């Protein structure tokens, strides 16, 4: 699927709050869903910081993952985040490695 079709298709990922029958979400209104999405981006950026990557929301349908030099890739959902991170950095990106966890602990103070 091309990037444009992915954006227009409105695919939903399990990490996205979506009010529909049979699915519980406390964020039934659009503002709450956008706030929750922004919070997920903020948390993902903390985990991406040791890899010198940043994530931003793209129209509420996808994410933009960027390097410090501006190299950018569209990420359909958070499940594809680390694969895209490895493509952009050209190196393995393990958010659970001891070095990354130590960097996150140090950033928290």
Backbone as CSV, one residue per row, in Angstrom:
resi,resn,N_x,N_y,N_z,CA_x,CA_y,CA_z,C_x,C_y,C_z
1,UNK,0.847,-1.179,0.000,0.000,0.000,0.000,0.895,1.245,0.000
2,UNK,0.563,2.217,-0.828,1.362,3.438,-0.850,1.008,4.301,0.358
3,UNK,1.859,5.271,0.630,1.665,6.127,1.799,0.354,6.892,1.720
4,UNK,0.018,7.401,0.545,-1.208,8.181,0.417,-2.448,7.326,0.669
5,UNK,-2.468,6.112,0.122,-3.617,5.228,0.356,-3.738,4.885,1.839
6,UNK,-2.611,4.727,2.504,-2.633,4.430,3.931,-3.242,5.555,4.735
7,UNK,-2.981,6.789,4.312,-3.531,7.938,5.018,-5.018,8.068,4.750
8,UNK,-5.430,7.901,3.518,-6.836,8.070,3.171,-7.692,6.889,3.600
9,UNK,-7.078,5.739,3.781,-7.831,4.538,4.113,-8.420,4.547,5.508
10,UNK,-7.860,5.358,6.392,-8.403,5.449,7.738,-8.270,4.165,8.532
11,UNK,-7.190,3.440,8.326,-7.012,2.204,9.060,-6.843,2.497,10.543
12,UNK,-7.351,1.620,11.350,-7.258,1.802,12.791,-6.347,0.742,13.363
13,UNK,-5.555,1.130,14.304,-4.666,0.207,14.988,-5.175,0.041,16.406
14,UNK,-4.883,-1.075,17.006,-5.404,-1.334,18.350,-4.926,-0.308,19.361
15,UNK,-3.822,0.365,19.097,-3.348,1.370,20.041,-4.137,2.669,19.953
16,UNK,-4.913,2.833,18.884,-5.709,4.048,18.736,-7.075,3.855,19.376
17,UNK,-7.449,4.791,20.225,-8.775,4.726,20.829,-9.816,4.993,19.753
18,UNK,-10.776,4.119,19.645,-11.817,4.290,18.640,-13.151,3.857,19.236
19,UNK,-14.109,4.752,19.298,-15.402,4.352,19.841,-16.183,3.528,18.818
20,UNK,-16.429,2.291,19.125,-17.237,1.435,18.261,-17.826,0.335,19.127
21,UNK,-18.878,-0.275,18.667,-19.530,-1.299,19.482,-18.564,-2.430,19.855
22,UNK,-18.626,-2.818,21.109,-17.804,-3.921,21.571,-16.409,-3.525,22.015
23,UNK,-16.069,-2.250,21.857,-14.735,-1.788,22.244,-14.897,-0.737,23.328
24,UNK,-14.264,-0.995,24.462,-14.320,-0.016,25.537,-13.252,1.034,25.318
25,UNK,-13.621,2.285,25.421,-12.656,3.367,25.454,-13.224,4.466,26.320
26,UNK,-12.375,5.036,27.131,-12.826,6.150,27.954,-12.739,7.453,27.165
27,UNK,-12.139,7.390,25.977,-11.968,8.571,25.143,-12.901,8.500,23.944
28,UNK,-14.168,8.681,24.200,-15.153,8.560,23.133,-15.219,9.799,22.252
29,UNK,-14.834,10.942,22.787,-14.929,12.142,21.953,-13.590,12.420,21.260
30,UNK,-13.657,13.172,20.185,-12.489,13.437,19.358,-11.364,14.156,20.075
31,UNK,-11.702,15.094,20.923,-10.673,15.850,21.643,-9.886,14.927,22.567
32,UNK,-10.582,14.056,23.272,-9.904,13.126,24.180,-9.017,12.153,23.399
33,UNK,-9.483,11.701,22.237,-8.669,10.777,21.425,-7.409,11.474,20.922
34,UNK,-7.538,12.734,20.493,-6.349,13.479,20.039,-5.386,13.710,21.190
35,UNK,-5.924,13.996,22.374,-5.078,14.196,23.551,-4.320,12.906,23.890
36,UNK,-5.023,11.782,23.817,-4.382,10.497,24.101,-3.302,10.195,23.064
37,UNK,-3.581,10.507,21.799,-2.592,10.288,20.734,-1.354,11.163,20.970
38,UNK,-1.581,12.420,21.345,-0.462,13.328,21.630,0.358,12.809,22.806
39,UNK,-0.301,12.229,23.775,0.415,11.663,24.920,1.259,10.466,24.491
40,UNK,0.735,9.636,23.596,1.518,8.502,23.097,2.751,8.988,22.342
41,UNK,2.598,10.062,21.563,3.737,10.628,20.831,4.783,11.153,21.813
42,UNK,4.326,11.818,22.870,5.253,12.349,23.872,6.052,11.218,24.524
43,UNK,5.386,10.138,24.882,6.066,9.003,25.516,7.010,8.319,24.520
44,UNK,6.573,8.170,23.280,7.440,7.563,22.260,8.684,8.406,22.041
45,UNK,8.541,9.722,22.086,9.709,10.588,21.893,10.722,10.421,23.023
46,UNK,10.254,10.155,24.210,11.197,9.871,25.315,12.012,8.624,24.993
47,UNK,11.348,7.580,24.497,12.050,6.336,24.182,12.937,6.489,22.944
48,UNK,12.589,7.397,22.049,13.366,7.588,20.819,14.561,8.507,21.014
49,UNK,14.548,9.316,22.065,15.600,10.319,22.277,17.009,9.709,22.256
50,UNK,17.265,8.557,22.907,18.619,7.994,22.838,19.070,7.633,21.424
51,UNK,18.121,7.465,20.513,18.454,7.127,19.125,18.488,8.367,18.235
52,UNK,18.285,9.542,18.862,18.285,10.826,18.148,17.228,10.867,17.044
53,UNK,16.050,10.369,17.402,14.903,10.365,16.506,13.750,11.099,17.176
54,UNK,12.878,11.657,16.362,11.671,12.286,16.902,10.452,11.789,16.135
55,UNK,9.356,11.729,16.843,8.095,11.279,16.268,7.085,12.416,16.368
56,UNK,6.306,12.593,15.330,5.228,13.582,15.383,3.976,12.984,14.744
57,UNK,2.856,13.501,15.164,1.582,13.047,14.615,1.410,13.649,13.232
58,UNK,0.841,12.877,12.320,0.602,13.377,10.973,-0.886,13.243,10.668
59,UNK,-1.591,14.325,10.898,-3.013,14.415,10.584,-3.862,13.398,11.333
60,UNK,-3.370,12.874,12.444,-4.146,11.927,13.231,-4.295,10.560,12.586
61,UNK,-3.628,10.341,11.456,-3.749,9.071,10.748,-2.462,8.273,10.685
62,UNK,-1.351,8.922,10.875,-0.045,8.271,10.791,0.923,9.090,11.633
63,UNK,2.166,8.676,11.611,3.198,9.386,12.354,4.357,9.673,11.411
64,UNK,5.116,10.724,11.723,6.348,11.026,10.998,7.501,10.781,11.948
65,UNK,8.400,9.917,11.536,9.599,9.619,12.321,10.770,10.279,11.609
66,UNK,11.526,11.107,12.325,12.586,11.897,11.701,13.889,11.787,12.463
67,UNK,14.971,11.888,11.699,16.303,11.975,12.297,16.625,13.444,12.523
68,UNK,17.728,13.709,13.195,18.135,15.093,13.425,18.506,15.796,12.129
69,UNK,18.887,15.032,11.094,19.251,15.643,9.812,18.048,15.858,8.906
70,UNK,16.871,15.445,9.338,15.666,15.666,8.550,15.197,14.480,7.737
71,UNK,15.958,13.408,7.768,15.524,12.186,7.086,14.243,11.730,7.777
72,UNK,13.184,11.511,7.001,11.870,11.254,7.584,11.201,10.061,6.921
73,UNK,10.458,9.322,7.727,9.695,8.197,7.207,8.293,8.240,7.816
74,UNK,7.297,7.924,7.012,5.921,7.829,7.508,5.758,6.481,8.189
75,UNK,5.223,6.515,9.407,4.981,5.297,10.175,3.473,5.159,10.335
76,UNK,2.950,4.059,9.831,1.500,3.854,9.845,0.933,3.792,11.261
77,UNK,1.589,3.047,12.131,1.137,2.942,13.516,2.340,2.624,14.388
78,UNK,2.140,2.612,15.681,3.260,2.442,16.601,3.878,1.047,16.521
79,UNK,3.152,0.081,15.987,3.717,-1.258,15.841,4.879,-1.258,14.847
80,UNK,4.892,-0.301,13.934,5.950,-0.230,12.929,7.053,0.754,13.312
81,UNK,6.964,1.342,14.484,7.900,2.398,14.890,9.350,1.938,14.909
82,UNK,9.622,0.827,15.570,11.025,0.423,15.749,11.637,-0.115,14.474
83,UNK,10.830,-0.715,13.611,11.359,-1.143,12.305,11.770,0.074,11.488
84,UNK,10.948,1.120,11.511,11.284,2.346,10.790,12.504,3.020,11.411
85,UNK,12.593,2.971,12.740,13.746,3.567,13.419,15.041,2.891,12.967
86,UNK,15.000,1.587,12.843,16.197,0.867,12.400,16.544,1.187,10.956
87,UNK,15.531,1.372,10.109,15.818,1.747,8.714,16.445,3.134,8.665
88,UNK,15.922,4.065,9.455,16.436,5.438,9.412,17.832,5.552,10.002
89,UNK,18.091,4.840,11.075,19.404,4.950,11.713,20.428,4.009,11.094
90,UNK,19.951,2.950,10.435,20.869,1.970,9.860,21.516,1.096,10.920
91,UNK,20.905,1.061,12.098,21.447,0.265,13.199,20.294,-0.316,14.001
92,UNK,20.560,-1.394,14.732,19.506,-1.948,15.583,19.070,-0.931,16.644
93,UNK,17.774,-0.866,16.889,17.224,0.038,17.912,16.434,-0.804,18.898
94,UNK,17.024,-1.066,20.028,16.374,-1.866,21.058,15.997,-0.951,22.224
95,UNK,14.717,-0.592,22.342,14.335,0.326,23.413,14.449,-0.291,24.806
96,UNK,14.644,-1.596,24.875,14.763,-2.258,26.170,16.205,-2.615,26.520
97,UNK,17.162,-2.145,25.720,18.560,-2.448,26.039,18.947,-1.713,27.320
98,UNK,19.840,-2.298,28.108,20.253,-1.637,29.365,20.771,-0.218,29.148
99,UNK,21.491,0.028,28.081,22.025,1.373,27.833,20.893,2.379,27.632
100,UNK,19.872,1.993,26.901,18.739,2.899,26.666,17.956,3.109,27.954
101,UNK,17.723,2.045,28.693,16.985,2.186,29.955,17.758,3.053,30.948
102,UNK,19.082,2.917,30.975,19.899,3.774,31.847,19.799,5.232,31.411
103,UNK,19.801,5.484,30.089,19.682,6.856,29.585,18.326,7.444,29.964
104,UNK,17.280,6.636,29.897,15.945,7.118,30.280,15.887,7.409,31.779
105,UNK,16.498,6.543,32.577,16.536,6.780,34.030,17.307,8.055,34.340
106,UNK,18.422,8.261,33.650,19.238,9.451,33.886,18.476,10.719,33.493
107,UNK,17.693,10.633,32.425,16.915,11.793,31.977,15.827,12.149,32.991
108,UNK,15.339,11.127,33.695,14.309,11.373,34.707,14.894,11.987,35.974
109,UNK,16.183,11.863,36.120,16.853,12.484,37.270,16.942,11.653,38.431
